[in-house]
């Protein structure tokens, strides 16, 4: 049982033991009052280069010497301007505008509002408002993002607040059933946008589908004038083996959401990138067409400075060998575990590897989940299984020895 005033996220205090206290982070490690932990989940998928990566920490210190929070309505600052220009350079082609917020959930909320605003201002006043989502998706924990995510244990209590959406099945095989379902919906002329996690559904169980399906979904959007929103909050910044998951399919969405690795995982920041037609739909002498969204900490200068330092690492062009190295280490160890009894459905996309423990009843509430997490923690490895699904998503500074410890801990469970 956890006691004290802090209410932890995704934590059942009645059944969970008191957590370790982290007093220092460095590289792939969390140093706690109970010893060192290898952060094999990048602290919920945010830490890319490693904890307290020196160039990013230097940028934070420098910015903090000059700036703190600045209202972003009617004012601007250099870190935000530099970051926006860099994001446009790095993003899939055609994404020309950058709107800042402070979390992945808010980045997606912004995207949904942009899409509906676009259709409200569309020539002819079509005012489309239906959103298409993919089964098993997760896009956040705010009301809008829960509405476009899988309905289930995460959000059952909040159903009365959520809006209706249209759904398409998760792609199986060549994805024909998924594409047929989306095409039928798009042909009806009421669909404002399709939102997808490109190539991999994170909290939905690390489910993976091919780039050909993603490219075909993009084509259907083009054929029927539907906006495509790519939620790259988890997949961006190299997790799939490319800078953006969309790069595997050679597509550009109309709106792209990024957060988590945007600052290298050092501090919170998010951005929603939009194509020019979405921006122009809100650009008017009519003030009623203003994009009405903000938060108090929009474009925090210190966070933007951290992100500028992160972006500089990617623009230097040396990250692909790093991603390939991590992917190769994962592949070798995933294959070895998959050959053992008691494990099934091994899968990998770039630096992300996942496998399922064979159980009678799987899913997020599978009893094996908390038991595995405690087992791994006792062996100095931080992993957070999604029910009976174990995934490994480490910082890119992870070593061979670290990987041996991580996968050794997994193998030791069964």
C-alpha positions in Angstrom: 0.0 0.0 0.0 1.2 3.5 -0.9 0.7 6.1 1.8 1.2 9.9 1.7 -0.4 12.8 -0.1 0.9 12.1 -3.6 -1.6 10.5 -6.0 0.4 8.7 -8.6 -0.7 8.2 -12.3 -2.0 4.8 -13.4 -1.4 3.4 -9.9 -3.7 1.5 -7.6 -2.6 2.7 -4.3 -4.5 0.0 -2.4 -2.4 -2.8 -4.0 0.9 -1.2 -5.0 4.0 -1.2 -2.8 5.7 2.1 -1.9 7.8 3.2 -4.9 11.6 3.7 -4.9 12.7 7.3 -4.5 14.8 8.5 -7.4 17.6 10.9 -6.4 19.7 11.0 -9.5 19.4 10.2 -13.2 22.2 9.6 -15.7 22.2 8.1 -19.2 20.1 4.9 -19.1 20.0 4.8 -15.3 17.8 5.9 -12.4 19.6 5.9 -9.1 17.2 5.3 -6.3 17.2 4.7 -2.5 17.1 1.0 -3.3 19.9 0.9 -5.9 20.3 1.5 -9.6 17.6 0.8 -12.2 18.0 0.5 -15.9 15.3 2.7 -17.5 14.1 0.2 -20.1 11.0 2.2 -20.9 12.7 5.6 -21.2 10.5 6.9 -18.4 7.3 6.4 -20.3 8.9 6.8 -23.7 10.2 10.3 -23.4 14.0 10.0 -22.8 15.8 9.6 -26.1 19.5 10.3 -26.0 19.7 9.5 -22.2 18.8 11.1 -18.9 20.5 14.6 -18.4 22.0 14.5 -21.9 24.8 17.2 -21.6 23.9 19.4 -24.6 20.3 19.6 -23.5 21.1 20.3 -19.9 23.5 23.1 -21.0 20.7 24.6 -23.1 18.3 24.5 -20.1 20.9 26.2 -17.9 21.6 28.9 -20.4 17.9 29.6 -21.0 17.1 29.7 -17.3 19.8 32.4 -16.9 17.9 34.6 -19.3 14.3 33.7 -19.4 11.4 32.2 -17.6 7.7 31.9 -18.6 6.6 34.5 -21.1 3.0 34.9 -22.2 2.8 33.7 -25.8 -0.3 35.6 -26.9 1.1 38.8 -28.3 4.7 38.1 -27.5 7.3 35.7 -28.8 10.9 34.7 -28.0 14.0 33.3 -29.7 13.8 29.7 -28.5 10.3 29.3 -29.8 11.1 30.9 -33.1 14.2 28.8 -33.6 12.4 25.6 -32.7 9.5 26.3 -35.0 11.8 26.9 -38.0 13.8 23.7 -37.2 10.6 21.6 -36.8 9.4 22.7 -40.2 12.7 21.7 -41.7 12.6 18.3 -40.1 8.9 17.5 -40.5 7.4 15.6 -43.4 6.9 17.9 -46.4 4.1 20.4 -46.3 3.9 20.9 -42.6 4.5 24.6 -42.4 3.0 25.9 -39.1 3.8 25.1 -35.5 1.4 25.4 -32.5 2.9 24.8 -29.1 1.3 23.1 -26.1 2.7 21.2 -23.1 1.8 17.4 -23.4 1.0 14.7 -25.9 -2.7 14.8 -24.9 -2.9 18.6 -25.5 -1.1 18.3 -28.8 -3.8 15.9 -30.0 -6.6 18.1 -28.6 -5.1 20.9 -30.6 -5.1 18.7 -33.7 -8.7 17.8 -33.4 -9.7 21.4 -32.9 -7.7 22.5 -35.9 -9.4 19.9 -38.0 -12.9 20.9 -37.0 -12.0 24.6 -37.4 -10.8 23.9 -40.9 -14.1 22.4 -41.9 -16.1 25.1 -40.2 -14.4 27.6 -42.4 -14.3 25.5 -45.5 -15.7 26.9 -48.7 -19.3 26.0 -49.0 -19.7 25.6 -45.3 -19.5 21.8 -45.3 -18.7 21.8 -41.5 -17.8 18.1 -41.4 -17.4 17.0 -37.8 -17.0 13.2 -37.7 -13.6 11.8 -36.7 -12.4 8.3 -37.7 -10.2 6.3 -35.3 -8.5 3.0 -35.3 -9.5 0.2 -32.9 -7.2 -0.2 -29.9 -5.7 3.3 -30.3 -4.6 5.5 -27.4 -4.2 9.2 -27.9 -4.3 10.6 -24.3 -6.3 11.1 -21.2 -8.2 14.4 -21.8 -11.8 14.2 -22.8 -11.2 14.7 -26.5 -8.3 12.3 -26.7 -10.1 9.7 -24.7 -13.0 10.1 -27.2 -10.7 9.2 -30.1 -9.1 6.3 -28.2 -10.2 2.8 -27.4 -13.1 2.6 -25.1 -12.4 0.4 -22.1 -10.9 0.2 -18.6 -8.9 3.4 -19.1 -11.9 5.6 -19.6 -15.1 3.6 -18.6 -15.9 6.1 -15.8 -15.9 9.1 -18.2 -18.1 7.8 -21.0 -20.9 10.4 -20.4 -18.4 13.1 -21.3 -17.0 11.6 -24.5 -18.2 12.3 -28.0 -19.0 9.7 -30.6 -16.5 8.7 -33.3 -16.4 6.3 -36.2 -13.9 3.4 -35.9 -12.1 1.1 -38.3 -10.5 -2.2 -37.4 -6.8 -2.6 -36.6 -5.1 -3.8 -39.8 -4.5 -7.5 -40.1 -2.4 -8.9 -42.9 -2.6 -6.6 -45.9 -5.1 -4.4 -44.1 -7.8 -4.8 -46.7 -10.6 -4.8 -44.2 -9.3 -1.7 -42.6 -9.0 0.1 -45.9 -12.4 -1.0 -47.0 -14.0 0.2 -43.8 -12.3 3.6 -44.0 -13.1 4.0 -47.7 -16.8 3.4 -47.0 -16.9 6.0 -44.2 -14.9 8.6 -46.3 -17.3 8.2 -49.3 -20.1 9.4 -47.1 -18.8 13.0 -47.1 -19.1 13.6 -43.4 -15.6 12.7 -42.2 -13.5 15.6 -41.1 -10.4 13.7 -40.1 -8.7 10.4 -39.6 -6.4 10.1 -36.6 -3.8 7.3 -36.4 -0.8 6.3 -34.4 1.4 5.5 -37.5 2.7 1.9 -37.7 2.4 1.1 -34.0 -0.3 1.4 -31.3 1.6 2.1 -28.0 -0.7 1.7 -25.0 -3.0 -0.5 -27.1 -0.5 -3.3 -26.7 2.4 -2.4 -29.0 0.4 -3.6 -32.0 2.2 -3.1 -35.3 1.0 -2.7 -38.9 2.8 -2.1 -42.2 3.7 1.1 -44.0 1.7 0.1 -47.0 -1.4 0.3 -45.0 -0.5 3.8 -43.7 0.2 4.9 -47.3 -3.1 3.6 -48.5 -5.0 5.4 -45.7 -3.3 8.6 -46.8 -4.4 8.0 -50.3 -8.0 7.5 -49.3 -7.9 10.7 -47.3 -6.6 12.5 -50.5 -9.3 10.8 -52.6 -12.1 12.1 -50.4 -10.8 15.3 -48.9 -10.3 13.9 -45.4 -7.6 15.4 -43.2 -5.1 13.0 -41.8 -3.8 13.5 -38.3 -0.6 11.6 -37.4 -0.2 11.1 -33.6 3.6 10.8 -33.5 3.8 11.6 -29.8 5.3 8.2 -29.1 6.6 7.2 -32.5 8.5 10.4 -33.3 12.2 11.1 -32.7 13.5 7.8 -33.9 11.5 5.2 -32.0 10.5 3.3 -35.1 14.0 3.5 -36.7 13.3 6.7 -38.6 12.9 10.2 -37.4 9.1 10.0 -38.0 7.0 6.8 -38.4 5.4 8.5 -41.4 8.8 8.4 -43.1 8.6 4.6 -43.5 5.5 5.1 -45.7 6.8 8.2 -47.5 3.7 10.2 -46.5 3.0 13.6 -45.0 -0.1 14.0 -42.8 -2.1 17.2 -42.8 -1.5 17.6 -39.0 1.3 16.0 -36.9 1.5 15.8 -33.1 4.8 15.5 -31.3 5.8 15.6 -27.6 7.7 13.1 -25.4 11.1 13.0 -27.2 10.7 16.6 -28.4 13.0 17.9 -25.7 14.9 14.6 -25.4 12.7 13.8 -22.5 14.2 16.5 -20.2 11.2 18.8 -19.7 7.5 18.9 -20.9 6.7 20.4 -24.3 4.5 19.5 -27.2 3.9 20.8 -30.7 1.2 20.4 -33.3 2.3 20.9 -36.9 -0.2 21.8 -39.5 -0.2 22.2 -43.3 -0.8 25.5 -44.8 -4.4 25.0 -45.8 -5.3 24.2 -42.2 -3.6 27.4 -41.1 -5.2 29.5 -43.8 -8.7 28.3 -42.9 -8.2 30.1 -39.6 -6.4 33.2 -41.1 -8.9 35.9 -41.6 -9.9 39.5 -40.9 -12.9 37.9 -39.2 -11.7 37.5 -35.6 -14.3 34.8 -35.0 -12.1 32.5 -37.1 -9.2 32.8 -34.7 -7.9 29.5 -33.4 -9.0 29.7 -29.8 -6.7 27.5 -27.9 -3.9 28.2 -25.4 -2.4 27.1 -22.1 -0.6 29.2 -19.5 2.7 27.6 -20.3 2.5 27.6 -24.1 6.0 27.7 -25.6 7.8 27.8 -22.3 11.2 29.3 -23.2 13.3 26.9 -21.2 11.5 23.9 -22.7 11.9 25.4 -26.2 15.6 25.8 -25.6 15.9 22.2 -24.6 14.1 21.2 -27.8 16.3 23.4 -29.9 19.3 21.5 -28.5 17.6 18.2 -29.2 16.8 19.2 -32.8 20.4 20.2 -33.3 21.4 16.6 -32.5 19.1 15.3 -35.2 20.0 17.9 -37.8 23.7 17.0 -37.3 22.8 13.8 -39.2 24.5 11.2 -36.9 21.5 9.6 -35.4 20.7 6.9 -37.9 23.6 4.6 -37.0 22.6 5.0 -33.3 19.0 3.9 -34.1 20.3 1.0 -36.2 22.6 -0.1 -33.3 19.8 -0.2 -30.8 17.5 -2.0 -33.2 20.1 -4.7 -33.9 20.6 -5.2 -30.1 16.9 -5.6 -29.7 16.4 -8.0 -32.6 19.1 -10.4 -31.3 17.7 -10.6 -27.8 14.0 -10.7 -28.9 14.7 -13.7 -31.2 16.4 -15.5 -28.3 13.5 -15.0 -26.0 10.9 -15.9 -28.6 12.6 -19.3 -28.9 11.8 -20.1 -25.3 8.5 -21.7 -24.2 6.0 -19.4 -22.5 6.5 -16.5 -24.9 4.6 -15.6 -28.1 4.0 -13.0 -30.7 7.4 -11.3 -30.8 7.4 -8.1 -32.8 9.8 -5.2 -33.4 9.7 -1.8 -35.1 13.0 0.0 -35.1 14.2 0.5 -31.5 10.9 -0.9 -30.0 10.6 -4.6 -29.2 7.6 -6.4 -27.7 6.6 -9.9 -26.8 3.6 -11.5 -25.0 3.7 -13.8 -22.0 1.5 -16.8 -22.8 -1.4 -16.6 -20.3 -4.9 -17.9 -20.1 -6.4 -14.4 -20.0 -4.5 -11.6 -21.5 -5.2 -7.9 -21.7 -4.2 -4.8 -19.8 -5.6 -6.1 -16.4 -3.9 -9.5 -16.7 -2.7 -10.5 -13.3 0.8 -11.2 -14.6 1.4 -7.5 -15.3 2.1 -6.2 -11.8 3.9 -9.5 -10.9 6.2 -9.1 -13.8 6.9 -5.4 -13.0 7.8 -6.3 -9.5 10.0 -9.1 -10.6 11.9 -6.9 -13.0 12.3 -4.2 -10.4 13.9 -6.6 -8.0 16.4 -7.3 -10.8 17.3 -3.7 -11.3 15.3 -3.1 -14.4 12.4 -0.7 -14.9 9.8 -2.2 -17.2 6.0 -1.6 -17.2 4.2 -4.5 -19.0 0.9 -3.7 -20.7 -0.9 -6.6 -19.1 0.9 -9.7 -20.4 2.7 -7.7 -23.1 6.3 -6.9 -22.2 8.0 -4.2 -24.3 11.5 -2.7 -24.3 12.0 0.9 -25.4 15.3 2.1 -23.9 17.2 5.4 -24.3 19.5 5.3 -27.3 22.6 5.4 -25.1 21.8 1.9 -23.8 24.8 -0.5 -24.0 25.1 -4.2 -24.8 25.6 -5.0 -21.1 22.4 -3.0 -20.3 20.5 -5.0 -22.9 21.8 -8.2 -21.5 20.4 -7.2 -18.0 17.1 -6.1 -19.4 16.4 -9.2 -21.5 17.9 -11.4 -18.9 15.4 -10.1 -16.3 12.6 -10.8 -18.8 13.8 -14.3 -19.5 14.1 -15.0 -15.8 10.4 -14.5 -15.2 9.6 -17.8 -17.0 
